[in-house]
Structures are given as structure tokens and as C-alpha cells.
């Protein structure tokens, strides 16, 4: 299975047959998230009276109530487009594949990631890439500065969709331009069927600029967004 490095903040599996595996999703704690997350555990017989449980046997069922945008989550085109794909219809081949890490961890609050910077970053972005934007904002997760993020310019966004990217994600709480009422970055991405992942983590633990990524949301029709487990294989 390989060696496991772990803490409350991250998990890395070394020497796995698939490569070095890095956890890219935050753990979610009911009652302690910015968005709604509630969980109730009950003895199985309270939910399913036909089930018999011996008193010394641990056997529970849980019920979860949550926002579609809690924790590390992926937003689908349906979030902003009535004709857009939701969680159940979004193509799986756009969520599994080769990712490229763009390091903009030097950017500060409200600073723009420009077209020129995206064009010049190495390694360059290719058609079919899943683009991951590193800002190191995961270090401020659940703090008063948790939204002190940079933004992706509309021109840079258009350039990425013109290249044919499949998906884009970031460890910030978003990449959207501030002070608008039309969400231009989201609109541009969703118009080209590019899903958006927000609030990733541990991008600073990745050791390679290109790696394989697995992004697996729940398959629920009509779901505009979904908390998601994401792993990288280097």
C-alpha cells in the first residue's frame, strides 16, 4: 500500500502503485463550515425498524443536510446556465486526466492574474488540461482572511477556454472578479462547459507541475455544485 504521512491538515501516500498520492480536499466538520453542513447519526432500528440489532453491536445510519457549496466543491455550468450540465450529466472524462499546476502563490488580495502571466507560465497549458491554480490561500481557510484572494482576469479566462481546458480549480475560495453583478469569469467558463473547483488544499505539497488528477462528485441530477474528494497522483 505504501507509506502514509498524515495529520489533521493533509494526507500523503508514498510509494503507492499509482505514484505519490496527495489529498487535495479539505476535511468537512459538521457545524463548523461557512456553508451548511449538518449530520445526525441514529441507531439503525430508529431508521429501519425491521432491522434487529444486538445491544452490544455498533450499527448506525446517518443523515446529512448540506449546502452544495460546502467545503472543497465543484461548480457545474448549471450553477449559472439554465441549459448547463449539472452534477449527474457532467462528462466524467473532463474530471479525470492530466492536470497542470500554475503557481500564482505570490499574488495577494484582489491582485489580478493577467493574460500575459497565464501565457508565460511554465509548463504551458495544453488542450484537454485540468488547470489547477495555486494561491496558497488554503493556509487561511476558516480564518477572517479566508476570502483575501487574487482574481483571474476575464482575458486570461477567455484564453484558457480558447485553449480547450477541461476544468479549472484553485485552493482559493474563488477566482471570480470582484464588484460585478454578472460573474464574468464563471459565465465565460460555463459557456464552454468548464467546471470550476473552489477551496482545494495542499497544492504546496505537490512536487511536479504535471500530474494525474481524479475529481469525483456525487451523481445527482439538478445539483448545481457538489462537495468533492480530489486526489492527485504524481
N, C-alpha and C positions, 0 to 999 in steps of 0.2 A: 504493500500500500504506500510505502514511503514515509519519510519523517514529517511530522506535523509541528509547525510553530504556531502557537495560538496565544491570544489574550482576549480581553473583552472587546478590543477595538478591531482586531483583524485575525485572519487565519490564512496561513500559507502552508501548502502541502509540497514538500520537496521530493524529488525522485519518483514522482508518480509516472506510470507508463505513458500517460498523455503529455508529460512535461511538468514544469513547475506551475502549480495551480494557485491562483490568487483570488481571494474573495473580494468582490467589488461592490457588495451591497451592505448597507447599514443594517444592524440588528434593530428590530422594532419592538418597543416596550409598550404594552397597553397602558393607556392613561398618561403617558409621558411624551407623546408626539405632538407636533404642531397641528397636524390634522387628526381627525377622529380615528381612534383605534381602541376598541373595547373587546374583551374576551371573557367568557364565562364558561367554567368547567362544571359539569354536573355528573353525579353517578349515573352510569348508563341506564339503569332502570327508571330514572326520572324522565328520560327522553324516550326510551323504548321499553315500556312496561313488560313486554313479552320476554325480555332478556332476564335470565336468572344470574345473579352474581353472589358468589360466596362472600361473606363479610370480610374475609382477610385477603380478597383479591382486588387489586387496583385495576379498575376498568371505568374509564370516564369518556364522555363525549363533550366536545367544545362547540361553542357558538361564537362567531366573530362578527362584530359590526365595525365597519371601517370606511374611511374616505378612499376613493380611488386614487388619491394623490398622496397617500401617507408613505413616509419613508423613501427609500430609493424606488422610483417609479418610472414607468414608460408611458408617454402620452402618444396616442394614436391620432391619425388625421380626423377622426370623428369628433375629437375634442373641439375643433373649430370649423369643421365642414360637415354639413348635414349629409352629404353624399360620400363622406370619407369612410375608410375602413375602421372598424372597432377592433377590440382585442381578439375576437374569435376569427375574424377574416384576414387579419394582417398576415402577409406571407412569412412563413417560418424561415424561408431562405434569406430574408432580409435581416434576420436576428441572429443567425449563426454564420460565422465565417471569419475572414481576416479583418482585424482591426488595426488602425494606425493611431498612435498616441501623439497628440500635438501639445507640446509643453508651453503653456502660457501662464505658468505659476508666478511669473514676475509681475503680472498685471494686478492692479489694485481696484478698489471700489469705483464702479462706473467707467473705468477705462475701456476703450473700445479695442477689440481685436479686429484689425483692419484687413481689407482685401490684400494689401501688399504683404502683410505679415503672413497671412494664410498661404499666399502664393510662394513665399520664400522659405516656408518652414520645411525642415527635413526630418524624416523622409517625406517626400511629396505624397499628396493624396491621389489615389487612383480610382477609376470607376469600379463600383462594387464594394468599396471600403465601408466599414463601420468606423466612423470618426469619433475618437474619444478626446475630449478637451480637458487637459489637466490645469486646474487653477489652485489646487491645494486648499480649497475652501472647506473640504471635509474636516479640517482641523478646527473650524469654527462652528461645526454642526451643533445645533441646540444651544447656542450662546446668543447673547444680544446682538452680536455682529454676524449672525448666521447668513444674512442676506447681503452682506457687503461685497458683492461680486462684480466682476467685469461683465461686459456685454459683447455680443457678436454683432458686427456691423451688418446691415442689410446687404451691402455689396459683397461682403465675404460669404454670407449665407447663399446668395444667388450663385456665386462662383462654385461653391460646394455642390449645390444641386445640379448645376450645369456639368460638373464632372461625373455625376451619376452615383453619388454616395447612396448607400442603402439605409443608413441610420446614423444618428448623432447622439452622443451622450457627454455628460460632464459631471464633475464632482462638486460643482456649484449648485445652488438651488435653482438655477436657470441661466439662460444665455440671452434672454429677451431684452430688447431696447426698453429703457425706462421712459415714462412720461408720455406714452402713446395710448390710444384707445382702440387700436386695431391689431395689436400683437403682430407686427410685420415679420419678425423672424419666424414665429410659429406658422403664420399664414404661408410664407414662402416655402418652408419645409413641407408642410402638409399638402400643399398644392402639387408637390412632386412625390407624394406618398412616402416621405421620410419621417419616421417616428423619432421622438425626442425622449432621451433619458435624462432625468434630473436627480441630483443628490446621490451620486455614486461615492465611493470611498476607496482608499488605499491605492490610488493611481501612482502615488510616490513609491510604492513597493514594487512596481513593475520594473523589470530590468532590461526589457527590449522594446524598441519603438514599434515593432510589429509583432502581433500575437494572434492566436485564435480566441474567439470570444463566444460565449453561449448566453443568450438572453431569453429567458423562458417565462412569459406572462401566463396568467390563467386564461383559459379559452372560454370566455364568457361573451356571448353576443350583446352588442349595445354598450359595452364597457368602454368609456372614453379614455381611460387610463388605468393602470394596474400596478400595484406594488410588485417588484420583480426581483428574482435572485439572479445575479450575474456572476459568472466566473471567467477568468482569463486563464488560458493555457499557453505557457511560454515554451 
